[in-house]
């Protein structure tokens, strides 16, 4: 027993001394380095997967107005921001040249009619001459050459009459085109909407043809249906489908969010001119804004609070899982299988 005490007492003294030293050094107790542990709970809630992008607001329907004839503007009946109805006269181009063209075309038609009448008379005369020569030829009063000449005269007269008919048709077509060009000097609204851009002034000359786009004069848009045009990266575009819902925030109305729906997804990527092969590839996506979602803005900003060109951020909901079991992301680790 005494031998055991001789062994235990020195060991106890050494242990106590070591603890005292460790305490002073801060190896144990309050001075030691500790790791804070954050606790969390697994629970169930709705998990949403989304794609975020920024873009510009634009009308879903916008018409660019360009003249189909050239000339000087003598009348501008609208201002930027004015509402118009389908059929309203917007701009007039000087019609003098086109009225003169109608006069010339009408004269050409009358001349062609006169030529056709003369050709018809000549054909009738040729037929009568041939009939007389036929009788005389049968009686032996004229030679066969004279009889053949009468037949050839009929053929020539028929060709001349046919040519006169074609000339008349051409002249009438020119007259019809002249009337159309005169009508084109009056620019009318093709839809109900709002003038969102006016690029011409009184006295300005514009250029246009019926087959090529001329000087852009103005734009008319239906502001009752607006959309947001955004560009989405190729890695995210595969997640989006037509009809997906979206949450829209407009910089001009911070603190408000509006609802939308994906209405169009581009099939081809948008490539910039001179783009390098390693440039980011984006696809255009259109999100139609739901009118009822911005009813709170109407009292202060009117029925059309959004203006073309406003900046907006959209969050497109691509997937939603209800009653999913979730844990804090910090609790999730990825480890390789070491077995």
C-alpha positions as CSV (number, residue, x, y, z in Angstrom):
1,X,0.0,0.0,0.0
2,X,2.8,2.4,0.9
3,X,4.5,1.5,-2.4
4,X,1.4,2.4,-4.4
5,X,1.2,5.8,-2.6
6,X,4.8,6.5,-3.4
7,X,3.9,6.0,-7.1
8,X,0.5,7.8,-7.2
9,X,1.5,10.9,-5.3
10,X,4.4,11.9,-7.7
11,X,2.2,11.2,-10.8
12,X,-0.6,13.3,-9.4
13,X,1.8,16.2,-8.7
14,X,3.1,16.0,-12.3
15,X,-0.5,16.0,-13.7
16,X,-1.5,19.0,-11.6
17,X,1.6,20.9,-12.6
18,X,0.9,20.2,-16.3
19,X,-2.7,21.5,-15.9
20,X,-1.5,24.7,-14.2
21,X,1.0,25.3,-17.0
22,X,-1.6,24.6,-19.7
23,X,-4.1,27.0,-18.0
24,X,-1.5,29.8,-17.9
25,X,-0.5,29.2,-21.5
26,X,-4.2,29.4,-22.6
27,X,-4.2,25.9,-23.9
28,X,-7.2,25.1,-22.0
29,X,-10.1,27.0,-20.4
30,X,-11.3,30.4,-21.5
31,X,-8.1,31.3,-23.2
32,X,-8.2,28.4,-25.7
33,X,-9.2,28.9,-29.3
34,X,-12.8,27.8,-29.8
35,X,-14.9,27.3,-32.9
36,X,-18.4,28.8,-33.0
37,X,-21.0,26.4,-34.1
38,X,-24.1,27.6,-36.0
39,X,-27.1,25.5,-35.5
40,X,-30.0,25.1,-37.9
41,X,-33.1,23.0,-38.5
42,X,-34.3,21.0,-41.4
43,X,-37.7,22.1,-42.5
44,X,-40.1,22.0,-45.4
45,X,-40.9,24.9,-47.8
46,X,-41.3,25.8,-51.4
47,X,-38.0,25.9,-53.4
48,X,-37.8,28.1,-56.5
49,X,-35.2,27.9,-59.3
50,X,-35.0,31.0,-61.4
51,X,-33.0,32.9,-64.1
52,X,-32.3,36.6,-63.7
53,X,-31.6,39.0,-66.6
54,X,-31.8,42.7,-67.3
55,X,-33.3,44.4,-70.4
56,X,-35.4,47.2,-71.8
57,X,-39.2,47.7,-71.8
58,X,-40.8,48.0,-75.3
59,X,-44.2,47.8,-76.8
60,X,-45.3,44.4,-78.0
61,X,-46.7,46.1,-81.2
62,X,-44.8,49.0,-82.7
63,X,-45.0,50.2,-86.3
64,X,-42.2,52.1,-88.0
65,X,-43.6,54.5,-90.6
66,X,-41.6,55.2,-93.7
67,X,-42.9,57.0,-96.9
68,X,-43.4,55.1,-100.2
69,X,-42.8,58.2,-102.2
70,X,-40.2,61.0,-102.0
71,X,-40.9,64.7,-101.5
72,X,-41.2,67.7,-99.2
73,X,-43.3,67.4,-96.0
74,X,-46.0,70.1,-96.1
75,X,-48.0,69.0,-93.1
76,X,-47.3,67.3,-89.7
77,X,-50.5,66.7,-87.7
78,X,-49.0,64.9,-84.7
79,X,-46.6,65.4,-81.8
80,X,-44.5,62.9,-79.9
81,X,-46.7,61.2,-77.3
82,X,-50.0,61.9,-79.0
83,X,-52.6,59.2,-79.2
84,X,-54.0,58.4,-82.7
85,X,-56.7,56.3,-84.2
86,X,-56.4,54.0,-87.2
87,X,-57.0,56.1,-90.3
88,X,-55.9,59.4,-88.8
89,X,-53.8,61.6,-91.2
90,X,-50.3,61.9,-89.7
91,X,-48.1,63.5,-92.3
92,X,-48.6,64.9,-95.8
93,X,-46.0,65.1,-98.6
94,X,-46.2,67.7,-101.4
95,X,-48.4,66.1,-104.0
96,X,-47.7,68.4,-107.0
97,X,-45.3,66.1,-108.8
98,X,-47.7,63.2,-108.4
99,X,-50.7,65.2,-109.6
100,X,-48.6,66.1,-112.7
101,X,-47.8,62.4,-113.2
102,X,-51.5,61.6,-113.2
103,X,-52.1,64.2,-115.9
104,X,-49.4,62.7,-118.1
105,X,-50.5,59.2,-117.5
106,X,-54.1,60.1,-118.3
107,X,-52.9,61.7,-121.6
108,X,-51.0,58.5,-122.4
109,X,-54.1,56.4,-121.9
110,X,-56.1,58.6,-124.2
111,X,-53.4,58.5,-126.8
112,X,-53.3,54.7,-126.6
113,X,-57.0,54.5,-127.0
114,X,-56.8,56.6,-130.1
115,X,-54.0,54.4,-131.5
116,X,-56.1,51.3,-130.7
117,X,-59.1,52.8,-132.5
118,X,-57.0,53.6,-135.6
119,X,-55.6,50.0,-135.6
120,X,-59.1,48.6,-135.4
121,X,-60.2,50.7,-138.3
122,X,-57.2,49.7,-140.3
123,X,-57.9,46.0,-139.6
124,X,-61.5,46.5,-140.8
125,X,-60.3,48.1,-144.0
126,X,-57.8,45.3,-144.6
127,X,-60.5,42.7,-144.2
128,X,-62.8,44.5,-146.6
129,X,-60.0,44.9,-149.1
130,X,-59.2,41.2,-148.8
131,X,-62.9,40.3,-149.4
132,X,-63.0,42.4,-152.6
133,X,-59.7,41.0,-153.8
134,X,-60.9,37.4,-153.2
135,X,-63.9,38.0,-155.5
136,X,-61.7,39.6,-158.1
137,X,-59.1,36.8,-157.8
138,X,-61.7,34.1,-158.3
139,X,-62.9,36.0,-161.4
140,X,-59.3,36.3,-162.6
141,X,-59.4,40.1,-162.5
142,X,-56.3,40.4,-160.3
143,X,-53.1,38.4,-159.9
144,X,-52.3,36.0,-157.2
145,X,-49.7,38.4,-155.8
146,X,-52.3,41.1,-155.3
147,X,-54.5,38.6,-153.5
148,X,-51.7,37.4,-151.2
149,X,-50.8,41.0,-150.5
150,X,-54.4,41.6,-149.2
151,X,-54.0,38.6,-146.9
152,X,-50.7,39.9,-145.5
153,X,-52.3,43.3,-144.9
154,X,-54.8,41.6,-142.6
155,X,-52.0,39.9,-140.6
156,X,-50.1,43.2,-140.3
157,X,-53.3,45.0,-139.2
158,X,-54.1,42.3,-136.6
159,X,-50.6,42.6,-135.1
160,X,-50.8,46.4,-135.0
161,X,-54.2,46.2,-133.2
162,X,-52.7,43.7,-130.7
163,X,-49.8,46.0,-130.1
164,X,-52.1,48.9,-129.5
165,X,-54.1,46.9,-126.9
166,X,-50.9,46.1,-125.0
167,X,-49.9,49.8,-125.1
168,X,-53.2,50.8,-123.7
169,X,-52.9,48.2,-120.9
170,X,-49.5,49.6,-120.0
171,X,-50.8,53.2,-120.1
172,X,-53.7,52.3,-117.8
173,X,-51.3,50.5,-115.4
174,X,-49.1,53.6,-115.3
175,X,-52.2,55.7,-114.6
176,X,-53.2,53.4,-111.8
177,X,-49.7,53.6,-110.3
178,X,-49.8,57.4,-110.5
179,X,-53.0,57.4,-108.5
180,X,-51.5,55.1,-105.9
181,X,-48.4,57.4,-105.6
182,X,-50.6,60.4,-105.1
183,X,-52.5,58.5,-102.4
184,X,-49.1,57.6,-100.8
185,X,-48.4,61.3,-100.2
186,X,-50.8,61.1,-97.3
187,X,-49.5,59.1,-94.4
188,X,-52.2,57.6,-92.2
189,X,-52.1,55.7,-88.9
190,X,-52.3,51.9,-89.5
191,X,-53.3,51.1,-85.9
192,X,-54.7,52.7,-82.8
193,X,-51.8,53.7,-80.6
194,X,-49.4,56.4,-79.4
195,X,-46.7,58.3,-81.3
196,X,-43.6,57.1,-79.5
197,X,-41.1,58.7,-81.9
198,X,-41.3,61.6,-84.4
199,X,-38.3,62.1,-86.6
200,X,-39.4,64.6,-89.2
201,X,-40.4,68.3,-89.3
202,X,-42.3,70.6,-91.6
203,X,-40.4,71.4,-94.8
204,X,-38.1,68.4,-94.5
205,X,-37.5,66.2,-97.5
206,X,-38.0,62.5,-97.2
207,X,-37.0,59.7,-99.6
208,X,-39.0,56.5,-100.2
209,X,-40.1,54.0,-102.8
210,X,-42.8,51.4,-103.0
211,X,-40.2,48.6,-103.0
212,X,-37.5,49.9,-100.6
213,X,-37.7,51.3,-97.0
214,X,-37.4,55.0,-97.0
215,X,-36.7,57.6,-94.4
216,X,-38.2,56.6,-91.0
217,X,-40.6,59.4,-90.1
218,X,-42.3,58.2,-86.9
219,X,-43.3,55.2,-84.8
220,X,-46.7,54.3,-83.5
221,X,-47.0,51.8,-80.7
222,X,-49.8,50.1,-78.7
223,X,-48.7,50.9,-75.1
224,X,-51.5,48.8,-73.7
225,X,-49.4,45.7,-74.1
226,X,-45.8,46.1,-73.0
227,X,-42.9,43.5,-72.8
228,X,-39.4,43.3,-71.5
229,X,-36.7,42.2,-74.0
230,X,-33.7,40.6,-72.2
231,X,-30.7,38.5,-73.2
232,X,-30.1,35.2,-71.5
233,X,-26.9,33.2,-71.5
234,X,-26.8,30.0,-73.4
235,X,-26.3,28.0,-70.2
236,X,-29.6,29.3,-68.8
237,X,-31.7,29.5,-72.0
238,X,-32.3,25.7,-71.9
239,X,-34.1,26.1,-68.6
240,X,-36.6,28.6,-69.9
241,X,-39.8,27.6,-71.6
242,X,-42.6,29.6,-73.2
243,X,-45.3,30.4,-70.6
244,X,-42.9,30.6,-67.6
245,X,-43.9,33.2,-65.1
246,X,-41.6,36.1,-64.2
247,X,-41.2,38.8,-61.5
248,X,-40.3,42.2,-63.0
249,X,-38.7,45.1,-61.3
250,X,-38.5,48.5,-63.1
251,X,-35.8,51.0,-62.1
252,X,-38.2,53.9,-62.5
253,X,-40.5,52.3,-59.9
254,X,-38.2,50.9,-57.2
255,X,-39.9,49.0,-54.5
256,X,-42.6,47.7,-56.8
257,X,-42.6,44.3,-58.5
258,X,-44.8,43.2,-61.4
259,X,-45.8,40.0,-63.0
260,X,-45.0,38.8,-66.5
261,X,-45.0,35.7,-68.6
262,X,-42.4,34.5,-71.2
263,X,-44.0,35.1,-74.6
264,X,-41.2,34.4,-77.0
265,X,-37.8,32.7,-77.0
266,X,-35.3,33.2,-79.8
267,X,-34.3,30.1,-81.7
268,X,-30.9,31.6,-82.8
269,X,-28.3,33.3,-80.8
270,X,-27.8,37.0,-81.0
271,X,-24.3,37.6,-82.5
272,X,-22.6,41.0,-82.5
273,X,-20.8,42.1,-85.6
274,X,-17.2,41.1,-85.5
275,X,-17.8,38.8,-82.5
276,X,-14.9,36.5,-81.5
277,X,-15.5,32.7,-81.1
278,X,-15.0,32.9,-77.4
279,X,-17.6,35.7,-76.8
280,X,-20.5,35.0,-74.6
281,X,-23.5,33.7,-76.5
282,X,-26.9,35.1,-75.6
283,X,-30.5,34.5,-76.7
284,X,-33.2,37.1,-76.8
285,X,-36.3,36.4,-74.6
286,X,-39.5,38.5,-74.4
287,X,-41.6,38.7,-71.3
288,X,-45.1,40.1,-71.6
289,X,-46.1,42.3,-68.7
290,X,-49.4,41.4,-67.1
291,X,-51.6,44.5,-67.0
292,X,-53.3,43.8,-63.7
293,X,-50.0,43.6,-61.9
294,X,-49.4,47.3,-62.1
295,X,-52.8,48.6,-61.2
296,X,-51.4,50.4,-58.1
297,X,-49.5,52.7,-60.5
298,X,-52.5,53.8,-62.5
299,X,-53.9,56.5,-60.2
300,X,-50.5,58.4,-60.2
301,X,-49.1,57.5,-63.6
302,X,-52.1,56.8,-65.8
303,X,-53.1,53.6,-67.7
304,X,-49.7,53.3,-69.4
305,X,-47.1,54.0,-66.8
306,X,-44.2,52.3,-68.6
307,X,-42.3,54.0,-71.4
308,X,-40.3,52.4,-74.2
309,X,-36.7,52.1,-73.2
310,X,-37.1,51.9,-69.4
311,X,-34.7,49.5,-67.7
312,X,-36.1,46.4,-66.0
313,X,-34.8,43.3,-64.2
314,X,-36.7,40.1,-64.6
315,X,-36.5,36.9,-62.5
316,X,-37.9,34.0,-64.6
317,X,-39.2,31.1,-62.5
318,X,-38.0,28.0,-64.3
319,X,-38.8,25.4,-61.6
320,X,-40.7,25.2,-58.3
321,X,-40.8,22.4,-55.8
322,X,-43.4,22.6,-53.1
323,X,-43.0,21.0,-49.6
324,X,-39.4,20.2,-50.2
325,X,-37.1,19.3,-47.2
326,X,-34.4,22.0,-46.9
327,X,-31.3,22.5,-44.7
328,X,-28.9,25.4,-44.4
329,X,-26.5,25.5,-47.4
330,X,-23.6,25.6,-44.9
331,X,-24.6,22.1,-43.7
332,X,-24.1,20.7,-47.2
333,X,-20.7,19.4,-48.2
334,X,-19.4,17.4,-51.1
335,X,-17.0,14.6,-50.3
336,X,-15.4,11.9,-52.5
337,X,-16.2,8.3,-51.8
338,X,-13.2,6.9,-50.0
339,X,-14.6,3.4,-49.5
